[in-house]
């Protein structure tokens, strides 16, 4: 196990990348987006970002007001906002990593959430956390629940709030807290991505600049038998989902996981193909 973040290229074999993540909990993938994808994502999302203000609009709990940041813009429903996001949902190496690490525990996995996260000047550091604690009621030990990636849509620096991550923390006892020297900063150029496990401790960094907005695109896959954090049936309108590639529809939850997620005790994907959804 390394206490630093290994840097690899997106051409890496996904099985090898999965092995690095199992060892270290996280890795930086260079060239995770090609220049056209990077430009398209930013172009497709610019308008929605400009229309949104920082801070949570409809918090479910007061805790999340601070947790998600008062100077941070967050947008979900990215499959409906960006064709390029749909493309990336089906792309390597993230799907190969999910195949390797999640399929031993489920028949298929789902998009847990797709979110643009733009950290503004003056934002404080986010509470370090494990994303899988969204399902805190699940006892330990538990199988691996999530694989995730934070794509840099702008350059990530320490000054503008690059993601903080704790290599090796995926192997710790749940109540162990990191020491300051165990926290690494995921500095990386635009087009790179931080790949990590849902049980790896991490959090958004503090943006100490006066004029830089750090733009990232987060998404994660989760085992198909859990309820996802994002309600994709509502954040992605049905009339838009009908026109998406079948694999994207499956990742949004229109493929039943055995007897979970059925409609009329059957597959919603079949109903969609028949024009009944």
N, C-alpha and C positions, 0 to 999 in steps of 0.2 A: 504494500500500500504506500502511495506517495502522498506527502502533505502539500504538494504543489499541483497546479492544474496542468495536465498534459495537453499539448496542442497537436492536433492532427488535421489532415486535410479531408475534405468531404468525399474524396475518392476512396477513403478507407473502407475495407470490408466491414459491413455493419456488425457481423459477428465479432470481429476484433474490437470494434468500438464498444459493443456491449460488454465485452470482457474488461475493458478499461474502466467502464462505468461500474461494473460489479466490484472491481478492485478499489477504485478511488471515490466512487459516488458521483463523479462529474468529469467533464472534459470540454475543452474548447475546440470547436470544429471550424476551421478556416474555410472560406469559400463555400459556406453552407447555402448561400444564395448567389446566383450569378448576377452580373451587372444589370441584365434586363429584368430579372425578377425583383431586384432591389428597387430599381426605378419604378417598376409597375406597382409594387406594393405601396410605396410612398405616394405615388400619384393617385392610386385608387382610394387611399385613406385620408389624404390631405383635407378634403372637404369636410368629412365627418369630424376630424380633429378640430378644425377651425370652428365648427358649430358647437362643440362641446366645451364646457368649462371645467376647470380642475375641481376635484373633490367628488365625493359620492352624491348621486342625485336621489337615490332611494335606498338608504342604508337599511339592512335588516336588523342591525344591532349597533348601539353606540360604539362598541369596540372597533368596528370596521371603519369608522370615520377616520380614526388615527391610523389604523393598520394599513389602509389603502392610500392614505396620503391626502392632505388638504391642498397641496400644490402639484398634484399628479392627475393627469387626464387618463381615464380608462374607458375603453370601448369594447364591447363584446359583439357577438353576431358577425364575426369576421367572414364566415363562409358566404353570407349574403352581401357583404360589402365589397368583396374582392375575389375576382376570378383567380388571381394569382395565389391567394390563400388556399383555394380549393386545390390548385395544382400541387402546392407544397404538402397538403394533407396526404397526398398519395405518393410522395417522393421518398427517395433514399437520401441519407441513411436513416432518417427517423423511423420510417415504417419497418425497416429491417431490424432496428434495435427493438422496437415494440414486438415484432414477431418473435425475436429471440428471448426477450425477458418476460413478456406478459403471457404469451400463448400457453406456456406450461401450466398456467393457473386459470385459464378461461378458454372458451371456444372462439371468441373474437373480442376485440377491444373497441372502445368508443372514444370519440373526441370528448375530453373532459371539459375543456374550455378553450376558446380562442380569443385572445384579448390583446388589444394595443395598449401599451403602458408608456406614457410620455411623462417623464419626471421633470418638473419645472425648477427654475432657479429658487434656491432657498428651501427646498424640500429636505426634511430630516431623514435619517436612515430608518428604514423599515425594521420592525421587530424581526429578529432572526427566527426562522420557523421551519417546520417540515410541512410540505403541502398535503401529505397524506393525513395530517391531523384534522383535515376536514371530516374524516370518518373516525374521530377520536374514540367513539364508543366501541370500535372493533378492538378486541383484546390482543395483546402480544403473547407469543410471537404471531406474526401475520405474514401472508405471502406478499411479494412485491406487488403494489397496487398501481403504480404510475411510472411512466417515463415521460420526460418533458424537455422542452427546449425554449430558450429565450434567444430570439434572433435579434441581432443588432441592426436596426434600420438607420441608425446614425452611429458615429464612432462612440464607443463606450470608454470613458476615462474615469479615474478615481474622482476627479473634480466634478464631473457632471452626473455622478451617481451610478457608476457601473455596479452590476450585481455583486453582492458579497456571497461567498460560498465557503463551506467548511469541508474540504476533502476528508474522507474517512468517516464522517459523522453518520453515514448510513449504517455503520457497523456498531455504533454506540448503543448503550442502554438509553431508553427513552428520556430519562430525566437528566442526562448529562448535559451540561452547558459548555460551550466552547470557550477556551481562553483567547484573549485578543490575538496572540501570535498564531493561532490556528485558523484564523479567518483570512481567506484569500480574496483578492479583487479580480473580477473577470474583465480586465481591460482587453478590448478587442476592436478591430476595425469594422466598419459597417459591412454587412454581408456575412459576418461570422455568426456563430451561435454557441451558447453555453448549453450543452446537453447534460441533464442530471436526473437523478432518481427522485421519486416522491418522498423518500425517507432521508434525503440529504438536506442538512440545514443550510439555509440561504436567506437572502432578503435583498431588497433594493437598497442601493447606497444613498448617501446624502449628496444632494446637488449643491455644492458650495459656490457655484458660479453665479454671476449676476445676469447672464444673457444667453445661456445654453439650455436647450430642451433636449434631454436624452430620450430618444424614441426607440422602444423595443417592441417586439411582437412575440407574445408568449402563446404557446399551446402545449397541451399535454394529452396523452392517451391514458385511459384507465381501463382496468379489466371490465368486461362487458356485463358483469352481474352486479355492479354498483350503480347507485344513482349518481349521475354526473353533477358537478358543481354548477355548470351553466345549463339552463333549461333551453336546449337548442331547438325544441319544438316551437318555442315562442320567440327566441332571439333570431331564428331563421324562419321567415314566413313560409308556410306550406307551399304557396304558389311558386316561390323561388326554389324551394327544395325539389319540387317536381322536375325542374329542368336541369338538375345537377347530375353529374356522372353517378352511376350506380354505386361505385365504391365510396364516394363521398356521402351518399344517402345512407349507406350502411354505417359509416363512422358517426353520422349524426343520430343514429339510434333507430333507423327504420328497419333494421334487421333484428329479429327477435333472438334472444340468447336462450335457446331451448324454450322454456315456458315463460320467460321474462320479457316484458315489452310487447305483448301480443295485442291484437285488435280482433275482436270477434273470435277469440281463441285461435288466431292464426297470424300469419306473417303480414305486418304492415307493408313490407316491400312488395309483396305480391299484389296487395290491394292497390298500391300506388301504380304499379304497372298496368293494372286493369282499369285505371281511371276512377277507382272507387274512393280514393283519398284526395 
